[in-house]
Amino acid sequence: MKIRNVLICLCSLLLSLSVSAKTFTVGVALANFDLNFVSILRTQMQAELKANQLNGQFVDAKGDVALQVQQVDDFINQGVDAIILNPVDTQGVLPMITAAKNANIPLIFVNRKPEVKLQGDVAYVGSDSALGGEMQMEALAKKMNYKGNVAILMGALSNEEARERSRAVEAVIAKYKDMKVIEKQTAKWQRNEAVDVVSSWLLNQRPIDAIAANNDEMAIGAIMALSQAKNEKILVAGIDGTPDGQQFVKNGKMALTIFQDAKGQATGAVQVTKALLDKQKVQAYNWVPYKTITPENYAQFVGQQ
């Protein structure tokens, strides 16, 4: 009887050790690997998952909402323990939230804030899009001496980031009587698209004094178009503070950019994921602050992305 009891205890101990030693698997669904900021986010997240002894499976939606919904369903069917989601369409997230909730799988949004109320094991880690646009335009307006015409390069209109940043830029401009928006067009976050848009504006001889781009890639595209036209008078501002963006600020070709902390967002998303896997309570919204990068302070941000 004593030997039997010892064996039972040993089996129970081994079972508990195997349970406690389980390695969780996190499915990470990203909007588009080709986007510079998303690429940085992905690299940081891979390192953070490894540091926290979590397995990560990464998939690329390639900007396709339907594909991303299918990818999340695939993660659920594979039995992942949690899902980190960088949504293609911030208004089209409800099916994925519902599917994750029905499967009792924590869902953590990163970088792009879903436009629905979050509750339960659903959280967001990222920055306040409107604040980014406001900071960008206030700094740009100061460089313009609060007068002149502004053109806005918008990201993909399916993204809350693009709409909120653009609204905030317009709200700042509306405060100053000698400033106005004369152009506003999407370049879908892409450098090449921005080259085409800005080249068209220049060809039509639009009286632009500054360009506020929703991200660095479009700002760089604008600078390339201006360079081709040998126009050095128009100020250009971006958002993200990517290594490329920082280089353009350093060289004096970009007036400023707003630093969006990819490392902070990636680290925060993994930390919130781990907390939910450990059955801890987390806040629904976990904010990562922005900072302004200018030619005067860019050196402080080198290597932070």
C-alpha positions in Angstrom: 0.0 0.0 0.0 2.9 2.4 0.9 4.6 1.7 -2.5 1.3 2.3 -4.3 0.8 5.6 -2.5 4.4 6.7 -3.3 3.8 5.8 -7.0 0.6 7.9 -7.0 2.4 10.8 -5.4 5.2 10.6 -8.0 2.7 10.4 -10.9 0.9 13.5 -9.5 4.2 15.3 -9.1 5.3 14.5 -12.7 1.9 15.6 -14.0 2.0 18.9 -12.2 5.5 19.5 -13.4 4.5 18.8 -17.0 1.6 21.2 -16.7 3.7 24.0 -15.1 6.4 23.5 -17.8 4.0 23.9 -20.7 5.2 26.3 -23.3 2.4 28.5 -24.6 2.0 29.2 -28.3 1.0 32.7 -29.5 -0.4 33.3 -32.9 0.6 36.7 -34.3 -1.5 38.0 -37.2 0.1 41.1 -38.8 -1.5 43.4 -41.3 1.3 43.5 -43.9 4.9 42.4 -43.5 5.9 44.9 -46.3 5.1 47.9 -44.2 8.2 49.3 -42.6 6.8 49.9 -39.1 5.0 46.5 -39.1 8.4 44.8 -40.0 10.0 46.5 -37.1 7.1 45.5 -34.8 7.5 41.9 -36.0 11.2 41.7 -35.3 10.8 43.2 -31.8 7.9 40.8 -31.0 9.9 37.8 -32.1 12.7 38.7 -29.7 10.2 39.5 -26.8 8.3 36.2 -27.2 11.6 34.3 -27.1 12.7 36.2 -24.0 9.4 35.2 -22.3 9.8 31.5 -23.4 6.7 31.7 -25.6 6.4 30.1 -29.0 5.3 32.5 -31.8 3.6 31.8 -35.1 3.6 34.8 -37.4 1.3 35.2 -40.5 1.0 38.0 -43.0 -2.4 39.2 -44.1 -0.9 41.2 -47.0 -3.4 43.9 -46.4 -6.4 41.5 -47.0 -9.2 41.6 -44.4 -10.7 38.3 -45.5 -7.4 36.6 -45.4 -6.7 37.9 -41.9 -10.1 36.6 -40.6 -9.2 33.2 -42.0 -5.8 33.3 -40.4 -7.3 34.0 -37.0 -9.7 31.1 -37.5 -6.8 28.9 -38.4 -5.0 29.9 -35.2 -8.1 29.0 -33.2 -8.4 25.6 -35.0 -4.7 24.9 -34.3 -5.3 25.5 -30.6 -3.0 28.4 -30.0 -3.1 29.8 -26.4 -3.4 33.5 -27.3 -3.5 35.7 -30.4 -1.8 39.0 -31.0 -3.5 41.0 -33.8 -2.4 43.9 -35.9 -5.6 44.4 -37.8 -5.9 45.2 -41.5 -9.2 47.0 -40.9 -9.8 48.5 -37.5 -13.6 48.6 -38.2 -13.7 44.9 -39.3 -12.5 43.2 -36.1 -15.7 42.0 -34.6 -15.7 38.5 -36.3 -12.2 37.9 -34.9 -13.1 39.1 -31.4 -16.2 36.9 -31.4 -14.3 33.8 -32.6 -11.6 34.3 -30.0 -14.1 34.8 -27.2 -16.0 31.7 -28.2 -12.8 29.7 -28.1 -11.7 31.3 -24.7 -8.5 32.5 -26.3 -7.1 35.9 -25.2 -6.9 38.4 -28.0 -4.4 41.3 -27.8 -4.5 44.1 -30.4 -1.2 45.9 -31.1 -0.4 49.2 -32.9 -3.9 49.7 -34.5 -6.7 50.4 -32.1 -9.9 48.4 -32.9 -13.0 50.6 -33.2 -15.2 48.5 -30.8 -15.4 48.4 -27.0 -12.9 46.0 -25.5 -13.8 43.8 -22.6 -12.9 40.4 -21.1 -9.7 38.8 -22.3 -9.3 41.4 -25.1 -6.8 44.3 -24.8 -5.0 46.9 -26.9 -1.4 48.0 -26.7 -0.3 51.0 -28.8 -0.4 54.7 -29.1 -3.2 57.4 -29.4 -3.5 58.0 -33.1 -5.1 61.4 -32.7 -2.4 62.6 -30.3 0.3 61.6 -32.9 -1.4 63.8 -35.6 -1.8 66.7 -33.1 1.8 66.6 -32.1 3.0 66.4 -35.7 0.9 69.3 -36.9 1.6 71.6 -33.9 5.4 71.1 -34.4 5.0 71.6 -38.2 2.8 74.7 -37.7 5.5 76.2 -35.5 8.1 75.7 -38.2 5.7 77.4 -40.7 5.3 80.4 -38.4 1.6 79.5 -38.2 0.8 80.4 -41.8 0.6 78.6 -45.2 -1.0 75.8 -47.1 -0.8 72.2 -45.9 -1.3 69.0 -47.9 -2.1 65.8 -46.0 -0.9 62.3 -47.1 -3.2 59.8 -45.5 -2.6 56.1 -44.8 -5.1 53.4 -45.8 -8.6 54.7 -45.0 -9.6 51.3 -43.5 -7.2 52.1 -40.6 -8.2 54.1 -37.5 -4.6 55.5 -37.5 -5.0 57.2 -40.8 -8.4 58.7 -40.1 -7.6 59.9 -36.6 -4.2 61.3 -37.4 -5.7 63.2 -40.4 -8.6 64.6 -38.3 -6.1 65.8 -35.7 -3.9 67.5 -38.3 -7.0 69.3 -39.7 -8.1 70.3 -36.2 -4.7 71.9 -35.4 -4.7 73.8 -38.8 -8.3 75.1 -38.1 -6.9 76.8 -35.0 -4.7 79.1 -37.0 -6.4 81.7 -39.2 -3.5 82.0 -41.7 -3.3 78.2 -42.3 -5.5 75.9 -44.4 -5.6 72.4 -45.9 -5.5 72.5 -49.7 -5.0 68.8 -50.5 -5.8 65.6 -48.8 -5.3 62.2 -50.4 -4.4 58.6 -49.4 -1.1 57.0 -50.4 -2.0 53.8 -48.5 1.1 54.0 -46.2 3.4 53.4 -49.2 6.5 55.3 -50.3 5.9 54.8 -54.1 2.2 55.8 -53.8 3.3 59.0 -52.1 5.7 59.8 -54.9 2.9 59.5 -57.4 0.4 61.6 -55.4 2.9 64.4 -54.6 4.2 64.5 -58.2 0.6 65.0 -59.3 0.2 67.9 -56.9 3.4 69.5 -58.1 2.4 69.0 -61.8 -0.9 70.8 -61.1 1.1 73.6 -59.5 -0.7 73.4 -56.1 0.6 76.2 -53.8 1.7 73.8 -51.0 4.0 75.1 -48.2 4.1 71.9 -46.1 3.1 68.2 -46.3 1.9 66.3 -43.2 2.2 62.6 -43.9 0.5 59.9 -41.7 3.7 57.9 -41.6 7.4 58.1 -42.5 7.2 56.0 -45.6 4.8 58.4 -47.3 6.8 61.4 -46.0 9.9 59.9 -47.7 7.9 59.4 -50.9 6.9 63.1 -50.7 10.6 64.1 -50.3 11.6 61.9 -53.3 8.9 63.6 -55.5 10.1 67.1 -54.3 13.7 66.1 -55.0 12.8 65.0 -58.5 11.1 68.4 -59.0 14.1 70.2 -57.5 11.8 71.7 -54.9 13.4 72.3 -51.5 10.9 74.9 -50.2 8.1 72.5 -49.0 8.4 71.2 -45.5 7.6 67.6 -44.9 6.7 65.8 -41.6 6.2 62.1 -40.9 5.1 59.8 -38.1 6.8 56.7 -36.7 10.4 57.6 -36.3 11.6 54.6 -38.3 15.4 54.3 -38.9 14.8 55.6 -42.5 12.7 58.5 -41.2 15.3 59.4 -38.6 18.0 59.5 -41.3 15.9 61.9 -43.4 15.5 64.1 -40.3 19.3 63.9 -39.7 20.0 65.0 -43.2 17.6 67.9 -42.9 15.3 66.7 -45.6 12.4 65.9 -43.3 11.4 68.7 -40.9 10.4 66.3 -38.1 8.8 63.0 -37.3 6.8 61.7 -34.4 8.4 58.7 -32.7 6.0 55.8 -32.4 7.7 53.3 -30.1 7.6 49.9 -32.0 9.8 48.3 -29.3 7.5 49.6 -26.6 4.4 48.4 -28.4 5.9 44.9 -29.2 7.2 44.5 -25.6 3.9 45.7 -24.2 1.8 43.4 -26.4 3.8 40.3 -25.3 3.7 41.4 -21.6 -0.1 41.8 -21.7 -0.4 38.4 -23.5 1.7 36.7 -20.9 -0.3 38.3 -18.1 -3.5 37.0 -19.6 -2.1 33.5 -20.1 -1.1 33.6 -16.4 -4.7 34.5 -15.6 -3.9 38.0 -14.4 -6.1 41.0 -14.9 -4.9 43.6 -17.4 -6.1 47.1 -18.5 -8.2 47.1 -21.7 -6.1 50.0 -23.1 -2.3 50.1 -22.6 -0.9 53.4 -24.0 2.7 53.8 -25.4 3.6 57.5 -25.6 4.8 59.4 -28.6 7.8 61.7 -28.8 8.8 64.4 -31.3 12.0 63.9 -33.3 13.7 67.0 -34.8 17.1 67.7 -36.3 18.1 69.0 -32.9 17.3 65.8 -30.9 17.3 62.9 -33.4 20.6 61.5 -31.9 18.6 60.5 -28.8 16.5 58.1 -30.8 19.2 56.3 -32.8 18.8 52.6 -32.3 15.5 52.8 -30.4 13.6 51.1 -33.3 
